[in-house]
Amino acid sequence: MSEGDSRAFGLRVAELRRQRGMKQEELAATLGRTASWLSQVERGIQPVNRLDVLRLLADGLGVPLQTLRPDTPTPVSAPAEPADAPNDLDQARLTISGYPVPDVLLMANAADAAVDVDELRAAVDAVWELTHGSRFAELSSAIGPLIPRLERAARTAPSTDQPTLWLLLSRTYQALSAAFVRQDEPDAAWLAADRSITAAERSGEVLHVFAGVYRLAQAFVRLKHLDQAEHAAATAVVALRRHLSGTTAHPEALSVLGSLHLALALVHARAGNRADARREIEHARQVAEKLGVDRNDLNLEFGRTNVDIQAVSIAVELGDAGEAIDIGERINAERLSTERRARLAMDLGRAYAQRRQGGEALAHLLEAEKLAPELIHTHVAARNAIRELILVAGRAASPELKSLAERADAQP
């Protein structure tokens, strides 16, 4: 988009906004962006080239994409998705609906019930393996019976076992929150994260409270509640840094602190605040240097490699495709989880799509699909990238790209 085109586009956005009687702050909040970003767009200072951002603007203004950007190709109509289309986490959503164990409330004299803590711990570890592998359908099936068991056990087991059981329950809700975020179910992710924080506090494991706050911030980002996400993560960072300044920094605490900085980087990137996003990435990188090696404390997978992976994701969010590719192609993520490797491949595919390098974009998206099909088929950003590749290629779209778009339900 040339400078003149940017000015004309900005004027069109401003006029459409005024026609709807919206203030800049109101439209920006709807988009999950800052008022300063929208002001720059309307003045032609901030170009908008990405199709997903254009769609976001069009939706916020309540107009077709072609009204906002007349030169955008007209999409081919696709059958509407049924309102009751199943989701891989539907069973898990039902499981966390309502109070978890209402019958326990009616037990006047609940006797201590013996539980197999080791068996439950193994079940929770298995839940995290499914989460890291983006195997959401299996996760949902496992969660169904596990959460009620843990909720009941944490309340009725001997007092000596209860702290451990509350911690296992917190870890389970954290896994579920992470999965809901990846399947773009942020309201359920918020609920699961909040329950994980409560359970962690009852367990006495303070760092798991902060890990729950990290999951909460991720849910707020997906809900486009960027102010809430920033408040949650920044408050936790301040408290952790104050604590670490007077103590020897344990690896687990560093992992949580670094992850919270990465959450803040994502918040700023979604708001279009490039300088603040990069500052938080640098803070996370400094924490990773203190940590020294890649770790998986509290299932956060924090370390130097993960900071680089998140730097790729942040660069893509900011539209800095060249930077994302430069960093991403140098990363060796072999030791990380399937989810992290798939996420890196997906973000590299998005970066190449931004640069209109269709072949490279398709190769990386297919790699991500091979690693974690459910991730690539349900992630909003991945489906937007696939849809944009189809639009750009037009009739020249390859059979592989068309097939991928069909599998991910990402036809224009």
Buried (B, 14 or more C-beta within 10 A) or exposed (E): BEEEBBBEBBEBBBEBBEEEEBEBEBBBBBBBBBBBBBBBBBEBEBBBEBBBBBBBBBBBBEBEBEEBBEEBEEBEEEEEEEEEEEBBBBBBBEBBEEEBBEEBEEEEEEEEEEBEBEEBBEBBEBBBBBBBBBBBBBBBBBBEEBBBBBBBBBBBBEEEBBBBBBBBBBBBBBBBBBBBBBBBBBEBBBBBBBBBBBBBBBBEBBBBBBBBBBBBBBBBBBBBBBEBBBBBBBEBBEBBBEBBEEEEBEBBBBBBBBBBBBBBBBBBBBBBBBEBBBBBBBBBBEBBEEBEEBBBBBBBBBBBBBBBBBBBBBBBBBBBBEBBBEBBEEBEBEEBBBBBBBBBBBBBBBBBBBEEBBEBBBBBBBBBBEBBBBBBBBBEBBBBBBBBBBBBBEEEBEEEBBEBBEEBBBBB
